[in-house]
């Protein structure tokens, strides 16, 4: 915060969705006294009522009012709309103000700022790599000094220091590549899982076959994703070229692996090809990481956060096709996920990487999954639905249609909506336990 001898800067937020509200909350709690916010003009009265009496927060009519008054202006709008919103309000930017964006994909934001902001405006953008329901403390917060002085960057650091986040410095292009590498395949995997379960009209934890251990993490994260808004994931998938490539490869990996499963049967050569491919992918992605401390907690600890009740049937092995496909995808694209783990890992990426690591670095678990993939048939329908879902999401992204993405997401979301509260509590506790365990291990090292 500014010293007592210096007047505080006026902080402006354009867009009061979930992330805009989160930023407003922490800025207010951090003692900033001049926070000007706005949303669509039609929401002005409701927003004014909502923030009546909240320390430091002043609700203004629109983005023009915020832009004219604020020294630091943040656009917290969907990537799909960043161009039109900046085109409308950018020309009203206060002289020499610092401007930031909170979009998940930066290429459209960069173009919008360069095209519509006055030349005197300084651009120091940002991106909190977590959802609005996760505490920002200790989480990565990307800062991008694109067109600004060192002093402007320091001022943004000062303003956002109340989040308790860990600053990560990147360029716009680096941001989009890293976020694609850490989020694109992760989101595609869980979106596909959810769509497959919804297509089968089944909650996987209720029939006893997918409960406990690794399944606990998969179910909790999938429901956590679907409990968020569709646009949180759509912008990254559709507007980030690197993400499109990865989502396409993920669908291809799932398809090829499933086809190899069907072809194997009693064919020893086909079985060898499948085993060799899985083992090659595992060595390519995890080979250099065998000495590191595993991310994931033990299966026994994960069982505490299960939505279902573990039974004798939960020992039944399955193919873990989603995990095999994810690691196969990374291997074929030469992505080394651990390079980004400390740099810019979201909680969901960290957990899913931990789940994959847990499977691939346990010889017993991995061989059990491979054997089940080749010889068990009870999960074949589930795997087929997963492949169909993965290909469907890949096609949806390739079409570049936000409306199609929204419809596909919301149809699946509706199936799980009644379970979000239950899953939200358990998933939040699981994430907290894993993060705390990691901090303890880091402190001991």
Steps between C-alpha positions, in 0.01 A plus 500: 500500500612858448666670793294728720665805343397405145141510378372159407447431130146452380449137395241424232337169411294465184298179520362356823472132429640242740863609458415871507322443829792301637743782413268758654473295818874467557575859401240625748625268774855611418420858600474668161255785541424608142367203305274598210305213344239453230322237300240529225296820543189284547658352816591836654219524758535139617878532524470828690273331753729199532807710580329757717716536811791288371818687601668687217266384223314750282267370228498711183259493207726365228852446370535858384460623858750245630752566222491877550551479878740208561879501511507118469227348284430128473276348236348187653288388208478183292766460232222472242391859572830671588535661155156666503520609864845660465394660172213666684668608822871513410491850347377635836813376681641755743825666394802277579284237673617139534271249329475125562284210386393188688424282198615138492634530145707806422528523119158670458567721804836611364343593165213685667733706721737585218215597267279702734696642794653850478877494433573648843323211679739254664422129466583267789266204469434217742332163547426316823547132419217367713124521521304748713425234761868434577698713744758708308757461777808329360343452157679621184397844375642578157620856435570617145691826451413559137517876449592660829776634721661306783328745737160404356575131558600574858174687556299202374701271728419727792129507421473123459726410793193472724413174319796319652561338160833407345588731210610331177640722223430418135432651160160474334623221270666307781180521701287345227746218437538416870127516574432275202761253624358494852128531435389397150534123532400504867173676422436281195544185709254604770249649259507168314460300821197704602337480157555122491340455842209726410446312172473176696272672754707372788685644796819289491547494875155353569532155338817412688734447207669842497543588867809569709864581434567642153127500420437734792725766351357454148139534611558796729695698241252426221211627712704801607549596133133458412393703803678802349381712209553371146685812384781435751616217271362601158731795441816301566386212279366698203722809488837346589658332193726282717198373692323396182799288396516330839126429524510346151795281598327394822198378303730324254691332786178378663372366168822319405545345844140377509535356150817318608312362802234355273755357255714326760283211622715189458737676258832508682654743249213750546530465878873570482440814291251628757731429795798653320306816419380550859843432647666733247257780590560448871879512462478807274290697748605361839841343436702788643267555794524172689706653780264790570248490784164384360224759478209282597406374844468128558192314380396446862500873564315575176229256606398749771377736229302246299139581410418129498560228756794274417398134477667175406416575138716812501813284480396410145760628258404719206685639198538860626472596132475872579838491675664284237375734227618811682853373549508364142392844377772680696762254377403540135509880528830495696337686790683468832230589755737515796678796341183702560408356839673768705469767235127519437309197620131531577367288791312278252807445281710422805249241621450330165875487437527347845237238412684408179832491684345277767391252230810502280759487778331206671597186303219300659231759421625560146525132409156443650356782283672365187375145567148627563508710183602196294290224655211638707177581319281634782625858451503495118171689471629765741823532301307523173287784637816675615659477154183628335488788750868588447453509122184706543679761710787512251257560213317763704824691557607466135170659390590805710140548615446640849128426473562133421751480785250655739219264401720194530632612838161597642333175392758303696494746787124457542544128567739558791353823637320337793832360625713815483460602863604158628789475254609858565552434869685172449706630207598814691612295799699267275681788327574661835639176644727442201626859495573493873679169463717646223588803712602273787723293272660811348573634848670174595721492190 
